[in-house]
Amino acid sequence: MQIKTQLSARDGQRLEKIMREYGFKSTYEFAKAALMVFIRANDPREDEILTENLKEILTQEVDTKLYRQ
């Protein structure tokens, strides 16, 4: 499955800063890691250990409006 999205310029700059701070080498690497954490929080396998509040953190209200640049 392929997922594409677009961020505002401001959010893109914020994301780039976060990616540098955490050592991600590419947007793809970050996106895959973020999606896998979200999947594991919402549909964990028996062998996946999650912190109690991980699902709450990942499912807080999120602004999903599409941005146009």
C-alpha positions in Angstrom: 0.0 0.0 0.0 1.2 3.5 -0.8 0.1 6.5 1.2 0.8 10.1 0.0 0.1 13.4 1.7 1.0 17.0 1.6 1.8 19.3 4.5 1.8 23.1 4.7 5.3 24.6 4.3 5.3 25.5 8.1 4.4 21.9 9.1 7.0 20.6 6.6 9.7 22.6 8.3 8.6 21.4 11.7 8.7 17.8 10.5 12.2 18.3 9.0 13.4 19.6 12.3 12.0 16.7 14.3 13.4 14.2 11.7 16.9 15.7 12.1 16.6 15.6 15.9 15.6 11.9 15.9 18.1 10.9 13.3 15.7 9.9 10.5 17.5 9.7 7.1 14.5 10.3 4.9 10.8 11.3 5.0 10.0 7.7 3.9 11.8 6.3 6.9 10.0 8.6 9.3 6.6 8.0 7.7 7.0 4.3 7.8 8.1 4.4 11.5 5.2 6.7 12.5 2.6 4.5 10.6 3.9 1.3 12.2 3.6 2.8 15.7 0.1 3.9 14.9 -0.9 0.5 13.6 0.7 -1.3 16.6 -1.2 1.0 19.0 -4.5 0.4 17.4 -4.2 -3.3 16.3 -1.4 -4.8 18.4 -0.2 -8.4 17.9 0.1 -10.6 21.0 3.9 -10.3 20.9 3.9 -6.4 20.8 4.3 -4.6 24.1 2.8 -1.1 24.3 2.9 1.5 27.0 -0.5 2.1 28.6 -0.9 5.6 27.2 0.6 5.1 23.7 -2.8 4.6 22.1 -4.1 7.7 23.8 -1.1 9.7 22.6 -1.5 8.6 19.0 -5.3 9.0 18.8 -5.5 12.5 20.3 -7.5 15.0 18.3 -5.6 15.5 15.0 -6.3 18.2 12.4 -6.8 16.2 9.2 -7.8 19.1 7.0 -6.0 19.1 3.7 -3.7 22.1 3.2 -3.1 23.9 0.0 0.2 25.6 -0.6 
